[in-house]
C-alpha cells in the first residue's frame, strides 16, 4: 500500500500545482482589448454564381 499512497499523493500534488497555475493566470494576466478592422474583398461577399452545365 505505500506505493499506492505515494502515487495518490503525487497525483494530488500535481493537480494542486495545475490548479494553482490556473488561479495565478486568472489573477495576474489581464488581456489588452483593442479594436480590429479586417478588410474583406467584394468578391468574397458577393460571389458570382456558377454557370449551369
GROMACS elastic network, one bead per residue, 0.5 to 0.9 nm:
[ bonds ]
;  ai    aj funct       b0    kb
    1     4     6  0.51530   500
    1     5     6  0.62001   500
    1     6     6  0.85954   500
    2     5     6  0.50406   500
    2     6     6  0.60735   500
    2     7     6  0.85849   500
    3     6     6  0.50726   500
    3     7     6  0.61811   500
    3     8     6  0.86836   500
    4     7     6  0.50591   500
    4     8     6  0.62008   500
    4     9     6  0.85895   500
    5     8     6  0.51693   500
    5     9     6  0.61085   500
    5    10     6  0.85055   500
    6     9     6  0.51546   500
    6    10     6  0.60371   500
    6    11     6  0.85863   500
    7    10     6  0.50978   500
    7    11     6  0.61541   500
    7    12     6  0.85509   500
    8    11     6  0.51535   500
    8    12     6  0.60945   500
    8    13     6  0.86190   500
    9    12     6  0.50163   500
    9    13     6  0.61412   500
    9    14     6  0.86247   500
   10    13     6  0.51597   500
   10    14     6  0.62314   500
   10    15     6  0.86241   500
   11    14     6  0.51087   500
   11    15     6  0.61074   500
   11    16     6  0.85304   500
   12    15     6  0.50832   500
   12    16     6  0.61021   500
   12    17     6  0.86535   500
   13    17     6  0.62210   500
   13    18     6  0.87100   500
   14    17     6  0.50713   500
   14    18     6  0.62818   500
   14    19     6  0.86120   500
   15    18     6  0.51381   500
   15    19     6  0.61401   500
   15    20     6  0.85551   500
   16    19     6  0.50429   500
   16    20     6  0.60200   500
   16    21     6  0.85228   500
   17    20     6  0.50267   500
   17    21     6  0.61124   500
   17    22     6  0.86743   500
   18    21     6  0.50736   500
   18    22     6  0.63307   500
   18    23     6  0.87299   500
   19    22     6  0.51646   500
   19    23     6  0.62635   500
   19    24     6  0.86316   500
   20    23     6  0.50867   500
   20    24     6  0.61129   500
   20    25     6  0.86627   500
   21    24     6  0.50605   500
   21    25     6  0.62327   500
   21    26     6  0.87080   500
   22    25     6  0.51252   500
   22    26     6  0.62565   500
   22    27     6  0.85800   500
   23    26     6  0.51873   500
   23    27     6  0.60837   500
   23    28     6  0.85709   500
   24    27     6  0.51020   500
   24    28     6  0.58975   500
   24    29     6  0.79298   500
   25    28     6  0.54971   500
   25    29     6  0.54185   500
   25    30     6  0.86928   500
   26    29     6  0.60308   500
   26    30     6  0.78940   500
   27    30     6  0.80061   500
   40    43     6  0.83682   500
   40    44     6  0.69307   500
   40    45     6  0.73926   500
   41    44     6  0.56589   500
   41    45     6  0.69055   500
   42    45     6  0.50579   500
   42    46     6  0.60690   500
   42    47     6  0.79589   500
   43    46     6  0.53947   500
   43    47     6  0.52467   500
   43    48     6  0.77141   500
   44    47     6  0.56571   500
   46    49     6  0.89875   500
   47    50     6  0.89316   500
   49    52     6  0.89747   500
